[in-house]
Amino acid sequence: MDTDYGRPLPADEGTGGLPLLTPRLRIRPVVASDRRAFEAIYQDQTAMRFIPGGVRDAAGVQQRVAELIDHHRRYGVSKWAVELRTTSEVIGDCGLQFLPGTTTLELGFHFAPAY
């Protein structure tokens, strides 16, 4: 399954064009230290109300962060961290991800309710 969507990208090729910058936001690959910020989002009932499976426990958040990092490493696309440029606070994620077991890309996002 590693190559179902094209060749896996070496680690040094997978960040082309990132971070993406707007006047307010920085969009960048997820890193392991983002786990705490994502706990606040992925464990929030409001933020997760339309997400299949709903809120995640701490182990589920840790697993999801690892999956996002791996997806980016393997395919060069993923759901990326969205942070405020002024504070570097992670307020959500957005991006492209292959739906499990398919070649279908999903455009998705999660944001803290304040945003």
C-alpha positions in Angstrom: 0.0 0.0 0.0 3.0 2.3 0.4 3.1 3.1 -3.3 -0.6 2.9 -4.2 -0.7 6.7 -4.6 2.7 7.2 -6.2 6.2 6.8 -5.0 6.9 7.5 -1.3 8.8 10.8 -0.9 12.2 10.9 0.8 12.1 13.0 3.9 14.0 15.9 2.3 11.5 16.2 -0.7 8.2 16.3 1.3 8.2 19.9 2.4 8.2 21.7 -1.0 6.2 24.9 -0.7 5.8 24.7 3.1 5.3 26.6 5.2 2.4 28.4 3.5 2.1 31.9 4.9 -0.8 34.3 5.0 -0.8 37.6 6.8 -2.3 35.9 9.9 -1.5 32.1 9.6 1.4 29.7 9.0 0.5 26.3 7.6 3.2 23.7 8.1 3.8 20.0 8.6 2.7 18.5 11.9 5.5 17.6 14.4 5.3 15.4 17.4 5.4 18.4 19.8 2.0 19.5 18.4 0.3 16.7 20.4 -0.8 19.0 23.3 -2.3 21.6 21.0 -4.2 18.9 19.1 -5.5 17.4 22.3 -7.3 20.6 23.0 -8.9 20.4 19.5 -9.5 16.7 19.0 -10.9 16.3 22.5 -13.4 19.2 22.1 -17.0 18.1 21.4 -17.8 21.2 19.4 -14.7 21.0 17.2 -15.3 17.3 16.5 -19.0 17.2 16.2 -19.0 16.5 12.4 -15.9 14.2 12.4 -16.5 10.4 12.1 -15.5 8.8 15.4 -15.9 12.1 17.3 -13.6 13.1 20.1 -10.3 11.2 20.8 -8.7 10.3 24.0 -5.0 11.1 24.7 -3.8 7.9 23.1 -6.0 8.6 20.1 -4.6 12.1 19.7 -1.1 10.7 19.9 -1.9 8.1 17.3 -3.5 10.7 15.0 -0.5 13.0 15.2 1.8 10.1 14.3 -0.5 9.2 11.4 -0.4 12.8 10.0 3.4 12.9 10.3 3.7 9.6 8.5 1.2 10.5 5.8 3.2 13.7 5.0 6.5 11.7 5.0 5.1 9.1 2.7 3.0 11.1 0.2 4.1 14.8 0.5 0.6 15.8 1.5 -1.3 15.6 4.7 -3.4 17.6 7.1 -0.9 20.3 8.3 -0.8 22.3 11.4 -2.3 25.8 11.2 -0.8 28.3 13.6 -1.2 31.9 14.3 1.9 33.8 13.1 1.9 36.2 15.9 2.0 33.6 18.7 2.8 30.3 17.0 -0.3 28.8 18.7 -1.6 25.8 16.8 -5.3 26.5 16.2 -6.1 23.6 13.9 -5.2 21.5 10.9 -6.1 21.5 7.2 -5.0 19.8 4.1 -5.2 16.8 1.9 -5.2 13.2 3.0 -5.9 9.9 1.3 -9.0 8.2 2.6 -8.0 4.8 4.2 -7.6 2.1 1.6 -8.4 4.3 -1.4 -6.8 6.6 -3.9 -9.3 9.3 -3.0 -7.9 12.5 -1.6 -10.0 14.3 1.0 -9.7 18.0 1.8 -10.4 18.4 5.5 -9.8 20.6 8.5 -10.3 20.8 12.3 -10.2 24.1 14.1 -10.5 25.0 17.8 -14.0 26.5 18.3 -12.6 30.0 19.0 -11.4 30.1 15.3 
